Amino acid sequence: MTLDKHNIQGLAAFTSKTLPSSDFEQLMSNAEYFEIGTAPAQGGRIKVWWSHDSYPRVESIYSPDKNTVLTAAYHIS
């Protein structure tokens, strides 16, 4: 899983494989995404879902300590 393999509408392309969670959350907030939920993920990681009034929902995967975002992609229902 790498962050730089995914594009999210409203955000510039990622150039690094991971980001500190504070940086990622600031980018999401600046693009007017808002957190709508969390859940445990495989390997002790944490899933976080983001919503936007115009763009598709995004699912991001955080490290177990929630300090690093590992990947993010559109969530398919």
VENHUGI-V609303 format. One record per residue. N is the residue number from 1. RES is the residue in three letters. OMEGA is omega as a letter, one per 40 degrees, with the letter a starting at -180 (none if undefined). D_FIRST is the distance of its C-alpha to the first C-alpha in Angstrom with 1 decimal. Layout:
N;RES;OMEGA;D_FIRST / N;RES;OMEGA;D_FIRST
This chain:
1;MET;i;0.0 / 2;THR;a;3.8 / 3;LEU;a;6.8 / 4;ASP;i;9.0 / 5;LYS;a;8.2 / 6;HIS;i;9.8 / 7;ASN;i;13.4 / 8;ILE;a;15.3 / 9;GLN;i;19.0 / 10;GLY;i;21.1 / 11;LEU;i;18.7 / 12;ALA;i;18.6 / 13;ALA;i;15.6 / 14;PHE;i;13.1 / 15;THR;i;13.8 / 16;SER;a;11.6 / 17;LYS;i;8.1 / 18;THR;i;9.0 / 19;LEU;i;12.4 / 20;PRO;a;15.1 / 21;SER;a;15.4 / 22;SER;i;19.0 / 23;ASP;a;18.1 / 24;PHE;a;15.6 / 25;GLU;i;18.2 / 26;GLN;i;20.9 / 27;LEU;a;19.3 / 28;MET;i;18.9 / 29;SER;i;22.5 / 30;ASN;i;23.9 / 31;ALA;i;22.7 / 32;GLU;i;24.5 / 33;TYR;i;21.6 / 34;PHE;a;22.5 / 35;GLU;a;20.8 / 36;ILE;i;22.1 / 37;GLY;i;20.6 / 38;THR;i;18.4 / 39;ALA;i;17.8 / 40;PRO;i;16.5 / 41;ALA;a;13.1 / 42;GLN;i;12.2 / 43;GLY;i;12.7 / 44;GLY;i;14.6 / 45;ARG;a;12.0 / 46;ILE;i;13.5 / 47;LYS;i;13.1 / 48;VAL;i;15.1 / 49;TRP;a;16.6 / 50;TRP;i;18.2 / 51;SER;i;21.2 / 52;HIS;a;23.2 / 53;ASP;a;26.7 / 54;SER;a;26.0 / 55;TYR;i;22.3 / 56;PRO;i;20.1 / 57;ARG;a;18.6 / 58;VAL;i;15.0 / 59;GLU;i;12.7 / 60;SER;i;10.7 / 61;ILE;a;9.0 / 62;TYR;i;10.8 / 63;SER;a;11.3 / 64;PRO;i;14.3 / 65;ASP;i;16.8 / 66;LYS;i;15.5 / 67;ASN;a;15.9 / 68;THR;i;12.4 / 69;VAL;a;10.1 / 70;LEU;a;6.4 / 71;THR;i;5.8 / 72;ALA;i;8.9 / 73;ALA;i;10.4 / 74;TYR;a;13.9 / 75;HIS;i;15.0 / 76;ILE;a;17.1 / 77;SER;none;20.1
